[in-house]
C-alpha cells in the first residue's frame, strides 16, 4: 500500500561537542542574587525586553492563551543594529581580541610579525596606536589593574636563538603605554584561561574545574577544585568577583570568595546549550553568545533579549573571538580578521502579537525566522515559547489554549488531522505565495485527505544511487530485480557498503514504512502485504555484523548501491564526484515495481509550521507561515527549497559551474525523480519503535517474516486507532 502521507525521516543526528572558551569578560554585572532556580532561557524570552513583553513571552510556561496575546496589539521594544568596521591603523594579520577599559575600546592585533594595541573612542574613532614589546607573539586578554594601569596577558617568545618556547605572562603598561614590569605565571596556570583581576590586584585563572589565585608578583596563593559546575569565565567588578558557570545545560552565576576561591550559591541564567561563552557585561547585564545570535541577559528582570543576529552581521557565533561592551548599547566584537562596532537602538512600537510554540530544545532556524519576520513586518511581532515535550502542549491545545503557530518538530503526526487548519485556502487568497510556486510533487505528498495541514520550508530527498552500467537507467524495481542483478554480477559484488548490516538497513525500512505502509488519511496501516515482507526478507540477507576485514569504499565498483539523503543541491555534485563523474541513477528503494522508491522528508535543519484550529489569529499566523515560502527566505533554505524557481535556479547554477562535473543530463535526471516521487515521510517515533522491536526476533531466527509482519500490523493499527 502506498499513500500520499505527510511524513519525516528520522536522520542520524551529529552532535558537535563545543568547548566552553573564555574571552574578555570585563565591565561588571551587579552582585548576583541567591539561587532563584530556573529562569527564562534565551529560547523562552528571546524577543522580550520591557516588562509587558517579558510577561507575554514567559506566560507560555503556563498557558499561552492566558496572555491574551493572540491577535492583541502590544507595546513592545524592537531593536535595530548598525554595524561598521573599526578603522585599524595598519594591515592586519590576526586580531587577538578587544576589551573596554579606561573609558575606551582596546583592540589587540598582529601585523607583520609585530603586536599592536589600537585604542578607539566609544563612537569608534581611532584615538591612538601602541606597539607592544617585540617578544609578544599573542595577546589573550587585557584588563585594567587596581591602580588604573593596563595589564596584558600575553604569550612571549623566548629570546634564545632558534628556540620556539613561549611563556605566558602578565605585562603591565602605565597610562603612557610604557611597560613597567612583567610577572611570570606559575606553571599550573600556563594552560588555563584568564586572568580576571580582583579588586585587591590579584589575578584569577581558571580551567573547566579549577580556580587559581596569583599575586601581582606571580605567587600562587590559592587553588580550588570545582566539582558541581563547569567554569566558563570570571567577572570581577565593584569590589567582588563572580564565576560564570554551566550546571548541566544551564548557564548561571556564582559569587567567588576572593581569598578561598569558594563558590557561592548558583543563580540560573536559563538553559543555553549552544553557548560559546564569549561573555561580557555592562550595567546589570551579561552578554551570551550562541551560534546564530547574541543575547543580553538582564540580572534584575531575569530575561533574555536577542540583540544581534550574526547572520545579518555576515558571520556566525562560532567565528566570534571576542565581544566587549563599550556602553550598554554599543558592542565591539572580533572574528579573527576584522573588528566591528555594533550600535543597538531600541524603539517602542505597537505590534500585533503572533504566538509560536515549539517542542524540545532551542531551534536556531526558528529563531532566525522569527527575528527576520519581526524585522520585516510593521504590523506583526512573533514570540516563541518552548515546551519540554509535546504532552502539555497537546493538553493546552485540546483545552482551547492553542498558539497561533506550531513548529512541528517532535509533534506526533496523529495530532494533525483533528487539530490543524488547511493551509491551501490561505494560499488561494495570497497574491504572492501560490501553490503553483511550490514543488508540486512535494506539495501533493504533503496532503492528507486533500488538506495541507503543515508545510516545511525545505525538504530532503531519500533514495538509492548506483552506476547506470551496473543497475541500468531505471527508476523503480522490486527486491527480486535487485537479487537478479546481484546474481548476474556474481559473488564479488554486494548490494550495499560493508557497514550496511541487516539492522542498519532495517532502520531505513522502519522509517520509509511510515510513508509506504501507513495510511494517514484514514489512520490505518497494512504491514502484512507482500512488499513489506519482501523488504524484511531482503534486510535479513544483509550481514548480521560489520566485518571490517571486508571493508571497501562505499563508491567502489564492487558496491552496487549507496543510500543517499540529498539534503541540499550541492550534495548532488558531491555524490557525482564520489562516483568519479560516472553516469549514475537515482533508483530508489525496492518496492512493488510501480513507484520510484524515493521519498521526501523535512529538513531537520529547518522549520515545518502548522496553524492550530484553536489559533485566535489565523490570518496573522499565516503571515509567519507564508514568510517561509517567500523567495528571500527560500534562498537561504538549509535543505532543498520548496519553491520551484529557487530549486531550479540552484540546480542550474550547479550545471553552469566551470568544472562541468554536474551536467544538464544529471540535472534532468534528478528533477525527473524529484517530480515523480509521491511519498513524504513524517516521523512518528512510536511506529518506528514498534517496527524495529517486533522485527528483531525475525533477524534472530526466532520468528518468521510473515508472523512478524502480522504482529507489527496489529500493534501499529491499534496505536493509530487509539489516536482517533
C-alpha positions as a printed Julia matrix, in Angstrom:
724×3 Matrix{Float64}:
  0.0     0.0     0.0
  1.28    3.48   -0.83
 -0.06    6.78    0.45
  0.47   10.48   -0.15
  1.18   10.93    3.51
  2.93   13.69    5.31
  5.98   12.19    6.98
  9.51   12.83    8.09
 12.53   10.54    8.18
 14.44   10.32   11.43
 18.02   11.12   10.45
 21.19   10.4    12.35
 22.0    13.48   14.4
 25.56   14.69   14.57
 26.39   16.07   18.0
 29.17   18.63   17.99
 30.97   18.83   21.33
 31.83   22.5    21.75
 34.36   23.51   24.38
 33.5    26.46   26.56
 36.03   29.13   25.65
 36.67   32.33   27.59
 37.35   35.76   26.24
 37.22   39.25   27.56
 34.73   39.3    30.37
 35.02   42.78   31.7
 32.78   45.6    32.95
 30.57   44.36   35.61
 27.33   42.86   36.43
 25.61   43.63   39.7
 26.22   41.23   42.54
 24.13   38.13   41.73
 21.12   37.25   43.83
 20.7    33.98   45.73
 19.66   30.84   43.87
 16.37   31.56   42.15
 16.03   28.26   40.32
 15.21   28.12   36.64
 14.79   31.4    34.81
 13.53   32.06   31.28
 16.05   30.82   28.74
 17.0    32.67   25.57
 14.54   30.37   23.86
 11.63   31.4    26.09
 12.22   35.13   26.36
 14.11   35.57   23.16
 12.2    38.6    21.98
 11.35   40.2    25.32
 12.69   43.41   26.73
 10.24   45.65   28.56
  8.22   44.13   31.39
  4.99   43.85   29.45
  6.65   41.87   26.72
  8.58   39.72   29.17
  5.3    38.67   30.78
  3.97   37.79   27.38
  6.89   35.55   26.46
  7.22   33.93   29.87
  3.5    33.24   30.23
  3.91   30.34   27.8
  5.17   28.33   30.75
  1.57   28.25   31.93
 -0.96   28.8    29.16
 -0.27   30.77   26.04
 -3.9    31.82   25.8
 -3.77   33.34   29.29
 -1.5    36.09   27.99
 -4.37   37.43   25.83
 -1.62   37.91   23.28
 -3.24   36.24   20.3
 -4.32   38.99   17.95
 -3.82   41.69   20.59
 -1.76   44.82   19.98
  1.06   45.33   22.49
  3.66   47.99   23.12
  6.98   46.21   22.62
 10.62   47.12   22.24
 12.26   46.34   18.9
 15.94   46.66   18.09
 17.79   47.92   15.06
 21.52   47.36   14.76
 24.08   49.34   12.78
 27.4    47.54   12.32
 30.58   49.13   10.96
 34.25   48.23   10.68
 36.64   49.69   13.21
 39.37   51.51   11.24
 42.52   49.67   12.28
 45.59   51.78   11.51
 47.57   49.18    9.57
 47.24   45.93    7.65
 46.17   43.13    9.98
 47.43   39.57   10.17
 45.4    38.4    13.17
 43.13   40.17   15.62
 43.66   38.79   19.1
 40.63   40.39   20.72
 39.07   43.52   22.13
 38.29   44.89   25.56
 36.72   48.02   27.04
 38.92   49.62   29.67
 39.85   53.11   30.79
 36.72   54.55   29.11
 37.95   53.36   25.7
 37.95   50.31   23.43
 41.23   48.45   23.01
 41.79   46.15   20.02
 44.91   43.95   20.09
 46.25   42.62   16.79
 49.34   41.5    14.9
 50.8    42.99   11.75
 53.98   41.82   10.01
 55.31   39.86   12.98
 54.65   42.63   15.49
 51.84   43.09   18.02
 49.87   46.31   18.48
 47.08   47.86   20.51
 44.66   50.28   18.81
 42.56   52.49   21.08
 39.13   53.72   19.99
 36.52   56.05   21.41
 33.02   54.87   22.26
 31.88   56.04   18.81
 34.61   54.05   17.02
 37.07   56.89   16.37
 40.73   55.83   16.38
 42.47   57.63   19.26
 45.93   56.09   19.36
 48.09   53.11   18.44
 50.77   51.41   20.52
 53.35   48.81   19.61
 53.84   46.07   22.16
 57.22   44.63   23.04
 58.92   42.76   20.2
 58.81   39.42   22.0
 54.98   39.48   22.4
 53.56   36.95   19.94
 49.97   36.67   21.15
 47.59   38.59   23.43
 44.96   36.56   25.28
 43.34   39.16   27.46
 43.73   42.68   28.8
 42.34   44.21   31.97
 42.68   47.36   34.0
 44.62   46.93   37.22
 43.51   48.22   40.62
 45.66   51.35   40.18
 44.47   52.12   36.65
 47.31   50.62   34.61
 46.71   48.22   31.7
 47.7    44.59   32.3
 48.08   42.45   29.18
 48.11   38.66   29.43
 50.37   37.6    26.57
 52.5    34.84   25.12
 56.16   35.86   24.99
 58.66   34.25   22.6
 61.94   33.06   24.1
 64.9    35.23   23.09
 67.19   32.2    22.81
 68.35   31.71   19.25
 66.32   29.08   17.43
 64.03   28.46   20.38
 60.28   28.04   19.82
 59.47   28.14   23.53
 56.68   30.51   24.56
 55.77   31.64   28.05
 52.55   33.27   29.19
 53.0    36.27   31.45
 51.33   39.47   32.63
 52.81   42.64   31.14
 51.77   45.91   32.81
 51.74   49.26   30.99
 51.29   52.72   32.5
 48.96   55.42   31.18
 51.55   56.33   28.51
 51.62   52.67   27.49
 55.19   52.27   28.65
 55.95   48.81   30.0
 56.53   48.97   33.77
 57.0    45.34   34.75
 56.3    41.7    33.91
 55.01   38.84   36.02
 55.73   35.21   35.16
 52.69   32.98   35.58
 53.03   29.74   37.6
 53.25   26.55   35.55
 49.88   25.34   36.88
 48.18   28.29   35.14
 50.01   28.21   31.82
 47.26   26.21   30.11
 44.39   27.99   31.89
 42.03   30.77   30.86
 42.12   34.26   32.27
 43.0    36.17   34.11
 40.43   38.3    35.84
 41.92   40.99   38.06
 40.43   41.2    41.54
 39.85   44.5    43.36
 42.93   43.78   45.53
 45.12   43.34   42.44
 45.44   39.54   42.36
 44.95   37.51   39.18
 42.38   34.71   38.97
 42.96   31.99   36.35
 40.7    29.03   35.68
 40.06   25.93   33.64
 36.86   23.87   33.49
 37.09   22.63   37.08
 39.88   24.57   38.83
 40.39   28.12   40.1
 43.83   29.64   40.73
 44.72   32.87   42.56
 48.07   34.51   41.7
 49.56   37.66   43.23
 50.96   40.55   41.21
 54.42   39.1    41.87
 53.49   35.73   40.38
 53.0    33.72   43.58
 50.28   31.04   43.52
 48.41   31.67   46.78
 45.24   29.58   46.31
 43.96   26.71   44.19
 40.41   25.31   44.33
 38.86   22.27   42.64
 35.26   22.81   41.47
 33.06   19.72   41.22
 29.37   20.59   40.85
 29.62   23.09   37.96
 31.89   23.76   34.97
 33.68   27.11   34.94
 33.16   29.31   31.9
 34.63   32.62   33.0
 35.22   35.01   35.88
 33.91   38.59   36.24
 35.49   40.97   38.74
 33.92   44.37   39.33
 32.86   46.81   42.04
 34.62   45.0    44.86
 33.53   41.42   44.16
 34.04   38.55   41.7
 31.52   36.19   40.1
 32.0    32.94   38.2
 30.04   32.29   35.02
 29.34   28.55   35.12
 27.42   25.75   33.44
 25.4    23.38   35.64
 24.25   20.68   33.26
 22.78   22.63   30.35
 22.03   25.72   32.43
 24.17   28.83   32.36
 24.47   30.68   35.67
 26.46   32.88   38.05
 28.11   32.08   41.39
 29.85   34.64   43.65
 33.55   33.9    44.28
 35.27   34.37   47.63
 38.47   36.16   46.58
 40.56   34.63   49.38
 39.39   30.99   49.48
 38.05   30.77   45.89
 34.91   29.1    47.25
 31.83   29.48   45.04
 28.58   30.8    46.48
 25.01   29.88   45.56
 24.05   29.33   41.92
 21.83   31.82   40.08
 20.46   30.34   36.84
 20.58   32.41   33.67
 18.49   29.9    31.74
 19.25   26.92   29.52
 21.82   27.8    26.87
 23.08   24.6    25.24
 24.65   26.41   22.29
 26.54   28.99   24.35
 30.08   29.53   23.09
 30.83   31.57   26.2
 32.2    34.8    24.83
 30.62   36.78   27.61
 30.82   40.36   28.8
 28.69   42.59   30.95
 27.55   46.16   31.38
 25.02   47.83   33.67
 23.47   44.76   35.31
 23.62   42.63   32.16
 25.52   39.63   30.82
 26.08   39.02   27.1
 25.57   35.41   25.98
 26.79   34.36   22.55
 25.25   31.47   20.58
 25.87   30.2    17.07
 23.24   32.41   15.45
 22.72   35.4    17.75
 23.95   37.46   20.67
 21.66   37.72   23.7
 21.62   40.14   26.61
 20.56   38.79   29.98
 19.27   41.35   32.49
 20.12   40.38   36.05
 17.29   42.45   37.52
 14.43   41.38   35.24
 15.93   37.89   34.68
 15.05   37.97   30.98
 16.99   37.41   27.76
 16.84   39.73   24.77
 18.1    38.8    21.32
 20.01   41.93   20.31
 22.25   40.97   17.4
 21.74   38.38   14.65
 25.07   37.08   13.41
 23.65   36.15   10.0
 22.64   39.76    9.46
 26.13   40.8    10.53
 27.64   38.42    7.96
 29.18   35.88   10.36
 28.25   33.2    12.89
 28.71   32.89   16.64
 31.3    30.15   16.14
 33.56   32.64   14.36
 33.47   35.27   17.08
 36.74   35.55   19.01
 35.86   38.27   21.48
 32.99   40.54   22.5
 33.11   43.64   24.64
 30.51   46.13   25.84
 31.68   49.72   25.37
 28.34   51.05   26.59
 25.11   49.13   27.21
 24.05   49.54   23.58
 27.47   49.72   21.92
 29.21   46.38   21.42
 32.58   45.62   19.84
 33.42   42.19   18.5
 36.12   40.47   16.5
 36.24   37.35   14.36
 39.99   36.96   14.0
 40.44   39.09   10.87
 38.13   42.09   11.36
 36.99   44.25   14.26
 33.42   45.55   14.27
 31.35   48.0    16.24
 27.59   47.32   16.52
 25.36   50.07   17.84
 21.96   48.84   19.02
 18.98   51.18   19.12
 15.79   50.34   20.99
 12.4    51.67   19.9
  8.95   51.13   21.38
  6.33   50.21   18.79
  2.84   48.74   18.72
  2.55   45.33   17.11
  0.02   42.53   16.77
  1.43   39.52   18.62
  1.77   36.11   16.93
  2.46   33.32   19.43
  4.67   30.45   18.29
  5.13   27.16   20.16
  7.87   24.55   19.67
  8.78   21.32   21.44
 12.24   20.41   22.65
 15.47   22.36   22.72
 16.2    25.68   21.14
 15.64   25.78   17.36
 18.13   28.16   15.77
 16.38   28.21   12.39
 13.02   29.01   14.01
 14.54   31.85   15.99
 16.23   33.22   12.87
 12.88   33.05   11.06
 11.08   34.9    13.83
 13.81   37.53   14.06
 13.76   38.15   10.31
  9.96   38.18   10.24
  9.82   40.7    13.09
 12.38   42.92   11.4
 10.44   42.91    8.13
  6.93   43.39    9.49
  5.48   46.7    10.61
  2.29   45.07   11.82
  3.14   41.72   13.45
  5.56   40.54   16.1
  6.17   36.86   16.82
  7.2    35.46   20.2
  8.39   31.9    20.78
  7.78   29.53   23.68
  9.42   26.12   24.07
  7.81   23.1    25.73
  9.96   20.31   27.15
  7.73   17.7    25.48
  4.55   17.6    23.44
  2.19   16.31   26.16
  1.47   19.62   27.96
  1.25   21.43   24.63
 -1.32   18.95   23.32
 -3.3    19.25   26.54
 -3.46   23.02   26.2
 -4.42   22.83   22.53
 -7.24   20.41   23.23
 -8.39   22.72   26.04
 -8.57   25.61   23.59
 -5.34   27.32   24.67
 -3.51   26.99   21.37
 -0.63   29.04   19.97
 -1.09   30.81   16.66
  1.66   28.77   15.0
  3.21   25.43   15.92
  6.65   24.26   14.81
  6.13   20.56   14.09
  9.4    19.02   15.27
  8.64   16.33   17.88
  4.88   16.75   17.4
  3.07   13.45   16.65
  1.65   13.08   13.15
 -1.55   11.73   14.66
 -2.3    15.18   16.07
 -2.61   16.94   12.72
 -5.92   15.78   11.29
 -8.1    16.99   14.14
 -6.15   19.97   15.32
 -4.75   21.95   12.39
 -6.31   24.09    9.7
 -5.92   23.55    5.97
 -3.32   25.96    4.56
 -4.47   25.68    0.94
 -7.27   28.28    1.25
 -4.72   30.78    2.57
 -2.56   30.15   -0.5
 -5.53   30.62   -2.8
 -6.11   34.08   -1.34
 -2.44   35.06   -1.17
 -1.27   37.28   -4.05
  2.41   36.31   -3.7
  2.56   32.72   -2.41
  0.59   30.34   -4.63
  0.58   26.54   -4.6
  1.82   26.63   -8.21
  5.02   28.27   -6.95
  5.99   25.16   -4.98
  7.45   21.79   -5.97
  4.22   20.06   -6.95
  5.28   16.51   -6.08
  6.25   17.55   -2.55
  3.07   19.54   -2.1
  0.93   16.61   -3.27
  2.78   14.22   -0.97
  2.05   16.52    1.98
 -1.72   16.4     1.53
 -3.78   14.4     4.0
 -7.39   13.99    2.88
 -6.67   16.72    0.3
 -5.67   19.17    3.04
 -2.32   20.8     3.63
 -2.06   20.64    7.42
  1.64   21.5     7.8
  4.32   22.77    5.46
  8.12   22.58    5.63
 10.34   25.4     4.48
 12.65   22.9     2.79
 12.96   19.14    2.38
 15.28   16.2     1.74
 15.1    13.51   -0.93
 15.99    9.97    0.18
 16.89    7.42   -2.43
 19.35    4.76   -3.56
 22.09    5.69   -6.03
 24.03    3.37   -8.32
 26.05    3.34  -11.53
 23.87    3.09  -14.63
 26.21    0.49  -16.11
 25.54   -1.7   -13.06
 21.83   -1.23  -12.31
 20.54    0.24  -15.56
 18.77    3.55  -16.23
 15.75    2.58  -14.18
 13.74    4.44  -11.54
 11.81    1.61   -9.91
 12.34   -2.04   -9.1
 11.48   -4.89   -6.75
 13.67   -6.85   -4.38
 13.62   -9.67   -6.94
 15.06   -7.29   -9.56
 17.87   -6.4    -7.16
 18.6   -10.05   -6.38
 18.71  -10.81  -10.12
 21.32   -8.12  -10.73
 23.44   -9.38   -7.83
 23.17  -12.95   -9.17
 24.18  -11.78  -12.63
 27.25   -9.94  -11.29
 28.41  -12.88   -9.24
 29.62  -13.17   -5.66
 32.22  -10.4    -5.97
 29.54   -7.72   -5.67
 27.47   -6.57   -2.69
 24.21   -4.68   -2.67
 25.41   -2.05   -0.17
 28.62   -0.92    1.54
 30.01   -3.26    4.19
 28.63   -1.21    7.07
 25.05   -1.85    5.92
 24.12   -4.7     8.24
 20.64   -6.17    8.44
 19.84   -3.95   11.44
 21.15   -0.81    9.72
 19.03   -1.45    6.65
 16.04   -2.19    8.88
 16.39    1.32   10.37
 15.79    2.72    6.9
 12.92    0.34    6.24
 11.28    1.22    9.58
 11.2     4.85    8.62
 10.16    4.57    5.0
  7.37    2.35    6.34
  5.83    5.49    7.82
  5.11    6.64    4.31
  4.76    3.37    2.48
  2.6     1.23    4.76
  0.69    3.71    6.93
 -2.47    5.33    5.59
 -2.58    8.68    7.33
 -5.74    9.68    5.51
 -7.69    7.02    7.39
 -5.32    6.32   10.31
 -4.88    2.76    9.1
 -1.94    0.53    8.1
 -1.01   -2.57    6.13
  2.25   -4.26    7.09
  1.06   -7.73    6.04
  1.37   -7.06    2.31
  4.0    -8.82    0.22
  6.02   -5.64   -0.35
  6.82   -5.13    3.35
  7.52   -8.83    3.87
  9.88   -8.78    0.88
 11.77   -5.85    2.43
 12.03   -7.73    5.74
 13.45  -10.76    3.96
 15.9    -8.65    1.99
 17.13   -6.96    5.19
 17.91  -10.36    6.66
 20.1   -11.16    3.66
 22.49   -8.38    4.72
 25.44   -9.25    7.0
 24.46   -9.55   10.64
 27.59   -7.69   11.73
 30.05   -5.28   10.17
 33.2    -7.07    9.02
 36.0    -4.53    8.89
 38.25   -7.02    7.1
 35.96   -6.98    4.06
 35.57   -3.21    4.02
 35.82   -1.4     0.69
 34.95    2.21   -0.07
 31.24    2.96   -0.41
 31.8     4.02   -4.01
 33.93    1.14   -5.29
 32.57   -0.73   -8.31
 32.02   -3.83   -6.17
 29.32   -1.93   -4.27
 26.08   -1.83   -6.23
 24.2     0.89   -4.3
 24.62    3.65   -1.76
 21.87    5.05    0.44
 21.67    8.81   -0.03
 19.77   11.63    1.57
 20.07   14.71   -0.64
 20.0    17.49    1.92
 20.78   20.31   -0.49
 21.61   20.91   -4.13
 25.37   20.89   -3.54
 25.07   17.27   -2.4
 24.23   16.32   -6.0
 27.68   17.36   -7.12
 29.32   15.73   -4.11
 27.77   12.36   -4.97
 28.66   12.7    -8.64
 32.24   13.42   -7.6
 32.24   10.4    -5.26
 31.34    8.28   -8.28
 34.23    9.95  -10.15
 31.95   11.54  -12.72
 30.37    8.29  -13.93
 26.74    8.18  -15.03
 24.56    7.43  -12.03
 20.87    6.87  -11.5
 18.56    7.64   -8.59
 16.91    4.26   -8.44
 15.09    4.37   -5.13
 14.28    1.65   -2.62
 12.84   -1.64   -3.92
  9.06   -1.72   -3.85
  6.29   -3.25   -5.88
  7.85   -2.06   -9.14
  5.23    0.64   -9.81
  6.76    3.58   -7.91
 10.22    5.1    -7.96
 11.02    4.24   -4.34
 12.34    7.72   -3.5
 10.88    9.59   -0.55
 10.63   13.14    0.73
 11.28   14.17    4.32
 11.53   17.5     6.05
 14.9    19.12    6.58
 15.9    18.6    10.2
 17.8    21.89    9.97
 14.7    23.84    9.01
 11.18   24.56   10.23
  7.86   22.9     9.47
  4.89   25.02   10.51
  1.19   24.43   11.14
 -1.69   26.62   12.32
 -3.74   25.06   15.12
 -7.52   25.15   14.83
 -7.55   26.92   18.18
 -5.4    29.82   16.96
 -7.01   33.12   17.93
 -5.48   34.93   14.98
 -5.17   32.67   11.96
 -4.62   35.45    9.43
 -1.63   36.72   11.43
 -0.4    33.13   11.81
 -0.49   32.71    8.03
  1.75   35.78    7.67
  4.51   33.95    9.51
  3.92   30.68    7.67
  3.9    32.36    4.26
  7.15   34.15    5.07
  8.9    30.76    4.96
  7.74   30.38    1.35
  8.92   33.76    0.06
 11.87   33.86   -2.37
 14.13   35.66    0.13
 13.65   33.04    2.85
 13.69   30.11    0.44
 17.05   31.21   -0.96
 18.62   30.58    2.45
 16.92   27.21    3.0
 19.32   24.65    4.51
 17.55   21.83    2.64
 16.18   21.58   -0.89
 14.0    24.69   -1.27
 10.26   24.11   -1.57
  9.84   26.97   -4.01
 10.37   25.56   -7.51
 12.0    28.62   -9.06
 14.62   28.71   -6.31
 15.3    24.99   -6.62
 15.67   25.21  -10.41
 17.96   28.21  -10.09
 20.22   26.35   -7.67
 20.35   23.26   -9.89
 21.09   25.45  -12.92
 23.94   27.17  -11.07
 25.41   23.75  -10.35
 25.28   22.85  -14.05
 26.95   26.12  -15.02
 29.97   25.64  -12.78
 33.19   25.66  -14.74
 34.33   22.12  -13.92
 31.41   20.61  -15.87
 31.1    17.7   -13.44
 27.34   18.03  -12.96
 25.73   18.17  -16.41
 22.34   19.15  -17.8
 21.59   15.44  -18.2
 22.32   14.94  -14.5
 20.03   17.84  -13.63
 17.19   16.49  -15.77
 17.61   13.05  -14.23
 17.42   14.45  -10.7
 14.42   16.69  -11.39
 12.58   13.8   -13.05
 12.99   11.62   -9.97
 12.05   14.53   -7.75
  8.83   15.27   -9.6
  7.83   11.59   -9.79
  8.24   10.86   -6.07
  4.96   10.54   -4.2
  5.53    9.94   -0.5
  6.52   12.34    2.28
  7.85   10.71    5.45
  6.87   12.45    8.65
  8.35   10.88   11.75
  6.35    9.04   14.35
  8.75    7.54   16.86
  6.14    5.2    18.3
  5.53    3.44   14.99
  9.25    3.26   14.15
  9.96    1.7    17.54
  7.18   -0.87   17.07
  8.57   -1.92   13.7
 12.13   -2.26   14.99
 11.1    -4.02   18.18
  8.91   -6.62   16.5
 11.37   -7.21   13.64
 14.22   -8.11   15.99
 13.07  -11.73   16.67
 12.96  -12.32   12.9
 16.63  -11.37   12.5
 17.5   -13.6    15.44
 15.78  -16.55   13.76
 13.07  -16.83   16.41
 10.07  -15.92   14.19
  9.15  -15.91   10.53
  8.76  -12.8     8.37
  5.0   -13.25    7.9
  4.3   -13.66   11.62
  6.45  -10.64   12.47
  4.66   -8.56    9.84
  1.33   -9.58   11.33
  2.42   -8.5    14.83
  3.68   -5.16   13.52
  0.43   -4.61   11.65
 -1.65   -5.39   14.72
  0.27   -3.1    17.06
  0.53   -0.16   14.64
 -3.13   -0.33   13.66
 -4.1    -0.42   17.35
 -1.89    2.59   18.05
 -3.45    4.51   15.17
 -6.97    3.6    16.3
 -6.19    4.96   19.75
 -5.33    8.34   18.22
 -8.76    8.85   16.64
